[in-house]
Amino acid sequence: MLYVSQLLRARMKPELRKALEAELDRLSARVEAIRLLLETSEKAPTGPSAKRARAKEREKPDGRKLRWQNATLKQRKAWSDAIKAGQNRRQQREK
């Protein structure tokens, strides 16, 4: 195998050899950069991300939602009727 690669190098045009060596250097630099990134990511703390924490805060119900959940069926019906009546009035005004 080594003999074949040496034979190929000898027959290769100098421009092509330079281009391939430049490509090899570029790829080696990328591999080294990836290796560094992997090393730093292993050292980084693995706690919950800030994005997840924000999402949990949004899940907290507001007062209206709690009132609706704790309301009796009669109260819910009265509220939904009032909401529908208000929507109907707004639609009447828009016409």
KEMARDREN-544924 format. One record per atom (N, C-alpha, C): residue in one letter; chain; residue number from 1; x, y, z. Coordinates in steps of 0.001 Angstrom, whole numbers, plus 500000, padded with zeros to 6 digits. Each point is the difference from the previous one (the first is absolute). Last residue first. Layout:
# KEMARDREN-544924
+----+----+-----+--------+--------+--------+
: aa : ch :   i :     c1 :     c2 :     c3 :
+----+----+-----+--------+--------+--------+
:  a :  A : NUM :      X :      Y :      Z :
...
+----+----+-----+--------+--------+--------+
***
This chain:
# KEMARDREN-544924
+----+----+-----+--------+--------+--------+
: aa : ch :   i :     c1 :     c2 :     c3 :
+----+----+-----+--------+--------+--------+
:  k :  A :  95 : 428519 : 545237 : 511851 :
:  k :  A :  95 : 499191 : 499901 : 498770 :
:  k :  A :  95 : 499441 : 501297 : 499580 :
:  e :  A :  94 : 502471 : 499358 : 504104 :
:  e :  A :  94 : 500879 : 500019 : 498831 :
:  e :  A :  94 : 499213 : 499973 : 498702 :
:  r :  A :  93 : 497800 : 499616 : 504233 :
:  r :  A :  93 : 500514 : 501356 : 499793 :
:  r :  A :  93 : 500842 : 500098 : 498736 :
:  q :  A :  92 : 498373 : 495760 : 501367 :
:  q :  A :  92 : 498876 : 500841 : 499575 :
:  q :  A :  92 : 500488 : 501413 : 499686 :
:  q :  A :  91 : 503046 : 496931 : 501851 :
:  q :  A :  91 : 499729 : 499680 : 498596 :
:  q :  A :  91 : 498864 : 500863 : 499456 :
:  r :  A :  90 : 501019 : 500348 : 504552 :
:  r :  A :  90 : 501084 : 500565 : 499194 :
:  r :  A :  90 : 499768 : 499740 : 498518 :
:  r :  A :  89 : 497021 : 498030 : 503067 :
:  r :  A :  89 : 499823 : 501459 : 499963 :
:  r :  A :  89 : 501063 : 500659 : 499126 :
:  n :  A :  88 : 500366 : 495365 : 500797 :
:  n :  A :  88 : 498874 : 500285 : 499106 :
:  n :  A :  88 : 499765 : 501502 : 499879 :
:  q :  A :  87 : 503216 : 498505 : 503059 :
:  q :  A :  87 : 500469 : 499794 : 498625 :
:  q :  A :  87 : 498896 : 500331 : 499003 :
:  g :  A :  86 : 498903 : 500105 : 504556 :
:  g :  A :  86 : 500901 : 501099 : 499654 :
:  g :  A :  86 : 500511 : 499883 : 498575 :
:  a :  A :  85 : 497427 : 496476 : 501707 :
:  a :  A :  85 : 499151 : 501185 : 499821 :
:  a :  A :  85 : 500852 : 501200 : 499601 :
:  k :  A :  84 : 502231 : 496008 : 501126 :
:  k :  A :  84 : 499317 : 499884 : 498701 :
:  k :  A :  84 : 499132 : 501221 : 499720 :
:  i :  A :  83 : 502047 : 499733 : 504204 :
:  i :  A :  83 : 501021 : 500186 : 498963 :
:  i :  A :  83 : 499357 : 499958 : 498620 :
:  a :  A :  82 : 497295 : 499033 : 503687 :
:  a :  A :  82 : 500341 : 501422 : 499981 :
:  a :  A :  82 : 501034 : 500292 : 498905 :
:  d :  A :  81 : 498834 : 495510 : 500775 :
:  d :  A :  81 : 498862 : 500717 : 499406 :
:  d :  A :  81 : 500305 : 501494 : 499890 :
:  s :  A :  80 : 503107 : 497307 : 502223 :
:  s :  A :  80 : 500051 : 499746 : 498556 :
:  s :  A :  80 : 498842 : 500693 : 499287 :
:  w :  A :  79 : 500139 : 500282 : 504728 :
:  w :  A :  79 : 501112 : 500727 : 499386 :
:  w :  A :  79 : 500035 : 499791 : 498486 :
:  a :  A :  78 : 496820 : 497557 : 502484 :
:  a :  A :  78 : 499675 : 501429 : 500023 :
:  a :  A :  78 : 501104 : 500817 : 499324 :
:  k :  A :  77 : 500728 : 495395 : 500548 :
:  k :  A :  77 : 498950 : 500229 : 499005 :
:  k :  A :  77 : 499654 : 501483 : 499929 :
:  r :  A :  76 : 503007 : 498615 : 503329 :
:  r :  A :  76 : 500609 : 499904 : 498671 :
:  r :  A :  76 : 498986 : 500309 : 498907 :
:  q :  A :  75 : 498456 : 499735 : 504442 :
:  q :  A :  75 : 500791 : 501211 : 499776 :
:  q :  A :  75 : 500629 : 499988 : 498599 :
:  k :  A :  74 : 497690 : 496134 : 501338 :
:  k :  A :  74 : 499049 : 501108 : 499840 :
:  k :  A :  74 : 500745 : 501312 : 499703 :
:  l :  A :  73 : 502451 : 496112 : 501081 :
:  l :  A :  73 : 499452 : 499905 : 498650 :
:  l :  A :  73 : 499053 : 501160 : 499705 :
:  t :  A :  72 : 503752 : 500987 : 503580 :
:  t :  A :  72 : 498978 : 498956 : 499855 :
:  t :  A :  72 : 499484 : 500016 : 498566 :
:  a :  A :  71 : 505094 : 501571 : 501265 :
:  a :  A :  71 : 498597 : 500433 : 499962 :
:  a :  A :  71 : 499068 : 498796 : 499899 :
:  n :  A :  70 : 504963 : 500121 : 499918 :
:  n :  A :  70 : 499376 : 499795 : 501308 :
:  n :  A :  70 : 498511 : 500342 : 500014 :
:  q :  A :  69 : 502697 : 500565 : 496046 :
:  q :  A :  69 : 500165 : 498607 : 500427 :
:  q :  A :  69 : 499265 : 499723 : 501309 :
:  w :  A :  68 : 500088 : 504416 : 498316 :
:  w :  A :  68 : 499207 : 499152 : 499110 :
:  w :  A :  68 : 500076 : 498540 : 500454 :
:  r :  A :  67 : 502682 : 503149 : 502224 :
:  r :  A :  67 : 498584 : 500229 : 500320 :
:  r :  A :  67 : 499112 : 499092 : 499172 :
:  l :  A :  66 : 504592 : 499943 : 499071 :
:  l :  A :  66 : 499702 : 499357 : 501284 :
:  l :  A :  66 : 498538 : 500180 : 500377 :
:  k :  A :  65 : 501541 : 502202 : 496165 :
:  k :  A :  65 : 499979 : 498556 : 499769 :
:  k :  A :  65 : 499661 : 499258 : 501295 :
:  r :  A :  64 : 500566 : 504646 : 500231 :
:  r :  A :  64 : 498785 : 499645 : 499257 :
:  r :  A :  64 : 499888 : 498498 : 499808 :
:  g :  A :  63 : 503932 : 501855 : 502036 :
:  g :  A :  63 : 498819 : 500013 : 500864 :
:  g :  A :  63 : 498730 : 499563 : 499295 :
:  d :  A :  62 : 504517 : 498080 : 497973 :
:  d :  A :  62 : 499663 : 501326 : 500510 :
:  d :  A :  62 : 498700 : 499906 : 500798 :
:  p :  A :  61 : 503816 : 495984 : 499280 :
:  p :  A :  61 : 498703 : 500555 : 499597 :
:  p :  A :  61 : 499778 : 501385 : 500591 :
:  k :  A :  60 : 504690 : 497546 : 498479 :
:  k :  A :  60 : 499259 : 500360 : 501206 :
:  k :  A :  60 : 498675 : 500648 : 499606 :
:  e :  A :  59 : 503404 : 498733 : 496825 :
:  e :  A :  59 : 498968 : 499016 : 500285 :
:  e :  A :  59 : 499181 : 500350 : 501240 :
:  r :  A :  58 : 503886 : 502464 : 498464 :
:  r :  A :  58 : 498796 : 500327 : 499249 :
:  r :  A :  58 : 498855 : 499056 : 500321 :
:  e :  A :  57 : 504326 : 499256 : 501840 :
:  e :  A :  57 : 499371 : 501173 : 500609 :
:  e :  A :  57 : 498698 : 500347 : 499296 :
:  k :  A :  56 : 502701 : 496558 : 498267 :
:  k :  A :  56 : 499313 : 499569 : 501217 :
:  k :  A :  56 : 499298 : 501175 : 500674 :
:  a :  A :  55 : 502706 : 500833 : 496251 :
:  a :  A :  55 : 498776 : 499303 : 499594 :
:  a :  A :  55 : 499217 : 499539 : 501225 :
:  r :  A :  54 : 504252 : 501949 : 500611 :
:  r :  A :  54 : 499008 : 500998 : 499595 :
:  r :  A :  54 : 498682 : 499335 : 499627 :
:  a :  A :  53 : 503628 : 497225 : 500999 :
:  a :  A :  53 : 499544 : 500671 : 501219 :
:  a :  A :  53 : 498939 : 501042 : 499668 :
:  r :  A :  52 : 502161 : 497777 : 496452 :
:  r :  A :  52 : 499067 : 499114 : 500702 :
:  r :  A :  52 : 499444 : 500676 : 501244 :
:  k :  A :  51 : 503334 : 502282 : 497659 :
:  k :  A :  51 : 498791 : 499931 : 499186 :
:  k :  A :  51 : 498952 : 499124 : 500682 :
:  a :  A :  50 : 504373 : 500370 : 501731 :
:  a :  A :  50 : 499161 : 501147 : 500366 :
:  a :  A :  50 : 498691 : 499964 : 499232 :
:  s :  A :  49 : 502483 : 495342 : 501006 :
:  s :  A :  49 : 500246 : 501223 : 499244 :
:  s :  A :  49 : 499041 : 501100 : 500437 :
:  p :  A :  48 : 501956 : 495968 : 503136 :
:  p :  A :  48 : 498865 : 500322 : 499133 :
:  p :  A :  48 : 500246 : 501328 : 499291 :
:  g :  A :  47 : 504414 : 497504 : 501198 :
:  g :  A :  47 : 498795 : 500316 : 500762 :
:  g :  A :  47 : 498851 : 500283 : 499068 :
:  t :  A :  46 : 505142 : 498500 : 499791 :
:  t :  A :  46 : 498827 : 499459 : 499306 :
:  t :  A :  46 : 498763 : 500195 : 500858 :
:  p :  A :  45 : 505236 : 502419 : 499257 :
:  p :  A :  45 : 498985 : 499456 : 500908 :
:  p :  A :  45 : 498772 : 499543 : 499217 :
:  a :  A :  44 : 504977 : 499893 : 497783 :
:  a :  A :  44 : 498902 : 500937 : 500279 :
:  a :  A :  44 : 498985 : 499363 : 500944 :
:  k :  A :  43 : 503851 : 497732 : 498049 :
:  k :  A :  43 : 500265 : 500699 : 501257 :
:  k :  A :  43 : 498856 : 500924 : 500409 :
:  e :  A :  42 : 499953 : 497576 : 495893 :
:  e :  A :  42 : 500027 : 499009 : 501078 :
:  e :  A :  42 : 500187 : 500678 : 501355 :
:  s :  A :  41 : 500223 : 502551 : 496048 :
:  s :  A :  41 : 498608 : 499651 : 500312 :
:  s :  A :  41 : 499940 : 498949 : 501100 :
:  t :  A :  40 : 504213 : 501399 : 498322 :
:  t :  A :  40 : 499388 : 501054 : 500809 :
:  t :  A :  40 : 498561 : 499659 : 500347 :
:  e :  A :  39 : 502384 : 497014 : 497211 :
:  e :  A :  39 : 500635 : 500054 : 501318 :
:  e :  A :  39 : 499338 : 501048 : 500885 :
:  l :  A :  38 : 498630 : 499663 : 495510 :
:  l :  A :  38 : 499542 : 498844 : 500775 :
:  l :  A :  38 : 500598 : 500001 : 501400 :
:  l :  A :  37 : 501438 : 503292 : 496964 :
:  l :  A :  37 : 498603 : 500219 : 500388 :
:  l :  A :  37 : 499471 : 498853 : 500845 :
:  l :  A :  36 : 504310 : 499573 : 498139 :
:  l :  A :  36 : 499983 : 501002 : 501069 :
:  l :  A :  36 : 498577 : 500262 : 500488 :
:  r :  A :  35 : 500521 : 497175 : 496303 :
:  r :  A :  35 : 500531 : 499335 : 501198 :
:  r :  A :  35 : 499990 : 500964 : 501192 :
:  i :  A :  34 : 498898 : 501704 : 495800 :
:  i :  A :  34 : 498914 : 499161 : 500523 :
:  i :  A :  34 : 500443 : 499301 : 501273 :
:  a :  A :  33 : 503229 : 502481 : 497717 :
:  a :  A :  33 : 498989 : 500896 : 500573 :
:  a :  A :  33 : 498845 : 499204 : 500600 :
:  e :  A :  32 : 503318 : 497619 : 497668 :
:  e :  A :  32 : 500539 : 500522 : 501260 :
:  e :  A :  32 : 498991 : 500923 : 500683 :
:  v :  A :  31 : 498963 : 498384 : 495736 :
:  v :  A :  31 : 499966 : 498897 : 500966 :
:  v :  A :  31 : 500490 : 500485 : 501358 :
:  r :  A :  30 : 500323 : 503007 : 496437 :
:  r :  A :  30 : 498596 : 499804 : 500402 :
:  r :  A :  30 : 499879 : 498902 : 501049 :
:  a :  A :  29 : 504226 : 500752 : 498073 :
:  a :  A :  29 : 499637 : 501123 : 500871 :
:  a :  A :  29 : 498558 : 499858 : 500484 :
:  s :  A :  28 : 501533 : 496915 : 496858 :
:  s :  A :  28 : 500655 : 499757 : 501290 :
:  s :  A :  28 : 499662 : 501107 : 500993 :
:  l :  A :  27 : 498556 : 500482 : 495557 :
:  l :  A :  27 : 499214 : 498983 : 500712 :
:  l :  A :  27 : 500603 : 499682 : 501366 :
:  r :  A :  26 : 502365 : 502957 : 497221 :
:  r :  A :  26 : 498718 : 500607 : 500376 :
:  r :  A :  26 : 499142 : 499011 : 500798 :
:  d :  A :  25 : 504056 : 498457 : 498174 :
:  d :  A :  25 : 500249 : 500936 : 501101 :
:  d :  A :  25 : 498696 : 500619 : 500499 :
:  l :  A :  24 : 499773 : 497265 : 496191 :
:  l :  A :  24 : 500300 : 499192 : 501183 :
:  l :  A :  24 : 500251 : 500890 : 501214 :
:  e :  A :  23 : 499455 : 502093 : 495859 :
:  e :  A :  23 : 498719 : 499445 : 500460 :
:  e :  A :  23 : 500197 : 499162 : 501262 :
:  a :  A :  22 : 503830 : 501618 : 497897 :
:  a :  A :  22 : 499260 : 501122 : 500591 :
:  a :  A :  22 : 498657 : 499523 : 500549 :
:  e :  A :  21 : 502582 : 496904 : 497631 :
:  e :  A :  21 : 500624 : 500285 : 501294 :
:  e :  A :  21 : 499289 : 501150 : 500707 :
:  l :  A :  20 : 498626 : 498941 : 495637 :
:  l :  A :  20 : 499608 : 498943 : 500940 :
:  l :  A :  20 : 500606 : 500221 : 501385 :
:  a :  A :  19 : 501235 : 502948 : 496535 :
:  a :  A :  19 : 498577 : 500171 : 500310 :
:  a :  A :  19 : 499537 : 498957 : 501018 :
:  k :  A :  18 : 504384 : 499681 : 498334 :
:  k :  A :  18 : 499868 : 501169 : 500875 :
:  k :  A :  18 : 498545 : 500204 : 500414 :
:  r :  A :  17 : 500895 : 496619 : 496884 :
:  r :  A :  17 : 500546 : 499632 : 501301 :
:  r :  A :  17 : 499850 : 501153 : 500988 :
:  l :  A :  16 : 498824 : 500755 : 495530 :
:  l :  A :  16 : 499017 : 499140 : 500654 :
:  l :  A :  16 : 500473 : 499616 : 501396 :
:  e :  A :  15 : 502929 : 502418 : 497314 :
:  e :  A :  15 : 498856 : 500849 : 500370 :
:  e :  A :  15 : 498957 : 499196 : 500761 :
:  p :  A :  14 : 503855 : 497742 : 498218 :
:  p :  A :  14 : 500298 : 500831 : 501177 :
:  p :  A :  14 : 498823 : 500871 : 500436 :
:  k :  A :  13 : 499217 : 495220 : 497624 :
:  k :  A :  13 : 500453 : 501321 : 499570 :
:  k :  A :  13 : 500225 : 500865 : 501236 :
:  m :  A :  12 : 500504 : 494584 : 500138 :
:  m :  A :  12 : 499042 : 501094 : 500137 :
:  m :  A :  12 : 500605 : 501326 : 499534 :
:  r :  A :  11 : 502272 : 495619 : 500411 :
:  r :  A :  11 : 499354 : 500257 : 498715 :
:  r :  A :  11 : 499091 : 501229 : 500024 :
:  a :  A :  10 : 502257 : 498536 : 503954 :
:  a :  A :  10 : 501034 : 500266 : 498998 :
:  a :  A :  10 : 499376 : 500352 : 498656 :
:  r :  A :   9 : 497208 : 498664 : 503575 :
:  r :  A :   9 : 500575 : 501320 : 500249 :
:  r :  A :   9 : 501020 : 500369 : 498934 :
:  l :  A :   8 : 498155 : 495664 : 499941 :
:  l :  A :   8 : 499017 : 501007 : 499591 :
:  l :  A :   8 : 500548 : 501406 : 500176 :
:  l :  A :   7 : 502592 : 496449 : 501570 :
:  l :  A :   7 : 499974 : 499976 : 498548 :
:  l :  A :   7 : 499028 : 501048 : 499461 :
:  q :  A :   6 : 500163 : 499276 : 504607 :
:  q :  A :   6 : 501227 : 500668 : 499559 :
:  q :  A :   6 : 500053 : 500081 : 498480 :
:  s :  A :   5 : 496459 : 497623 : 501933 :
:  s :  A :   5 : 499835 : 501434 : 500245 :
:  s :  A :   5 : 501247 : 500781 : 499590 :
:  v :  A :   4 : 500151 : 495300 : 499662 :
:  v :  A :   4 : 499032 : 500536 : 499049 :
:  v :  A :   4 : 499840 : 501501 : 500196 :
:  y :  A :   3 : 502683 : 497588 : 503045 :
:  y :  A :   3 : 500657 : 500100 : 498702 :
:  y :  A :   3 : 499070 : 500637 : 498970 :
:  l :  A :   2 : 498313 : 498981 : 504244 :
:  l :  A :   2 : 500892 : 501154 : 500070 :
:  l :  A :   2 : 500683 : 500225 : 498653 :
:  m :  A :   1 : 497350 : 496193 : 500439 :
:  m :  A :   1 : 499168 : 501196 : 500000 :
:  m :  A :   1 : 500874 : 501256 : 500000 :
+----+----+-----+--------+--------+--------+
***
